[in-house]
Amino acid sequence: MAGFLPEAVQSVIDNNFAHTEIIIVDDGSTDHSLKVAKRIVRKTQTKSIRVETKRIAHRGKSFAVNEALKMATGDFITFLDADDKLPGSSLDLRVRKLQTAEADIALGEFEVFSNEKVTGRRKISANNISSLKSKMIYSWKTPFHLNAMLIKKEIINRVGFFDEKLLRGQEKDYALRLLKSEADISFIQAPVYQYRRYRSLNGRLRLRVKTFKYKIKLLGKYTSGMQKTVVLTWNITLEFLKLIFNLFGSYKK
């Protein structure tokens, strides 16, 4: 991820949002990510932009995100993977939505890009929390990206940390917990996050198989009885459909 990290951080800086805090947690990387992160700190640190880095032994993404949450001091929090980036005005759009709507969470759309070219766009497929929760469990595609949210720190404090037992699917788990927190969500009909698609087809298929067992574990947390049987059976079918999508499908623009 070292090769993508400067671009990810630069996309935050290019948003020109005053008093930005960027926290980079290196989850025991085996490349030169830590050197890149330290170089970013030296280059980027200003009065209005504070950059913090922390190196930890490899414990998985959930543990790394939790370390960042412990370090965060801002009023609003969003997540950014090292291989992704923010489009221009992403932060401004979400902060203004929180303020004008007096909401707890601002949620926007996201784009998929490859080789610097936008190849698709995922619109929010529901307009209320109940529908979002249902689609998160039953839909063949997730209705939104967790990283397209901007969340008030007080909501993060209420919901708590990421589940460190989940090595995959932790974003979906946290998104469901946010939806269950009774937080007020306001929607933005514009892309506020850009997801990089760069893995080979073989790599995407391997990741899909690896993720499946954690997804089954996750769904077991939110269902019981007959509903659990139905949900698990349906999601086995969905995973098969997603494998086909990875082979032949694409995001619609």
SULURCOR-V296047 format. One record per backbone hydrogen bond with DSSP energy under -1.0 kcal/mol. CO is the residue of the C=O (numbers start at 1). NH is the residue of the N-H. E is the energy in kcal/mol with one decimal. If there is no record, write none. Layout:
BEGIN
CO/NH/E, CO/NH/E
END
This chain:
BEGIN
1/4/-1.1, 1/5/-1.7, 4/8/-1.9, 5/9/-2.4, 6/10/-2.7, 7/11/-1.8, 8/12/-1.0, 9/13/-2.1, 10/14/-2.8, 12/15/-1.2, 13/16/-2.1, 20/50/-2.6, 22/52/-2.7, 24/54/-2.0, 26/28/-2.0, 26/56/-2.5, 32/36/-2.0, 33/37/-2.8, 34/38/-2.4, 35/39/-2.1, 36/40/-2.1, 37/41/-2.0, 38/42/-2.1, 39/43/-2.0, 40/44/-2.6, 41/45/-2.1, 48/20/-2.0, 49/46/-2.4, 50/22/-3.1, 52/24/-3.2, 54/26/-3.0, 56/28/-1.0, 60/64/-1.8, 61/65/-2.9, 62/66/-2.3, 63/67/-1.9, 64/68/-1.8, 65/69/-2.4, 66/70/-1.9, 67/71/-1.2, 68/72/-1.4, 75/153/-3.2, 77/151/-2.8, 81/84/-1.8, 85/194/-2.2, 87/90/-1.5, 89/93/-2.8, 90/94/-1.8, 91/95/-2.7, 92/96/-2.5, 93/97/-1.8, 94/98/-2.2, 95/99/-2.3, 96/100/-3.0, 97/101/-2.3, 98/103/-1.3, 104/152/-2.2, 105/186/-2.8, 106/150/-2.0, 107/188/-2.8, 109/192/-2.9, 110/122/-3.2, 111/195/-3.5, 112/119/-2.7, 112/120/-1.4, 113/197/-2.8, 114/117/-1.7, 117/114/-2.5, 120/112/-2.4, 122/110/-1.7, 128/132/-2.0, 129/133/-2.5, 130/134/-2.0, 131/135/-2.7, 132/136/-2.2, 133/137/-1.2, 134/138/-3.0, 135/139/-1.7, 145/148/-2.2, 146/149/-1.7, 148/108/-2.0, 150/106/-2.4, 151/77/-2.9, 152/155/-1.1, 152/156/-1.6, 153/157/-2.4, 154/158/-1.4, 155/159/-2.6, 156/160/-2.7, 163/166/-1.4, 169/173/-2.0, 170/174/-2.2, 171/175/-2.5, 172/176/-2.2, 173/177/-1.9, 174/178/-2.2, 175/179/-2.2, 176/180/-1.8, 184/104/-2.5, 184/105/-2.1, 186/107/-2.6, 188/190/-1.6, 190/109/-2.1, 193/111/-2.7, 194/85/-2.0, 195/113/-2.5, 200/204/-2.5, 201/205/-2.2, 202/206/-2.1, 203/207/-2.1, 204/208/-2.1, 205/209/-2.1, 206/210/-2.4, 207/211/-2.2, 208/212/-1.1, 211/215/-2.0, 212/216/-2.3, 213/217/-1.6, 214/218/-2.4, 215/219/-2.7, 216/220/-1.5, 218/221/-1.5, 225/229/-1.5, 226/230/-2.5, 227/231/-3.0, 228/232/-2.6, 229/233/-2.3, 230/234/-2.7, 231/235/-2.5, 232/236/-1.7, 233/237/-1.6, 234/238/-2.3, 235/239/-2.4, 236/240/-1.5, 237/241/-2.0, 238/242/-2.6, 239/243/-1.9, 240/244/-1.6, 241/245/-2.3, 242/246/-2.6, 243/247/-1.2, 244/248/-2.4, 245/249/-2.8, 252/121/-2.8
END
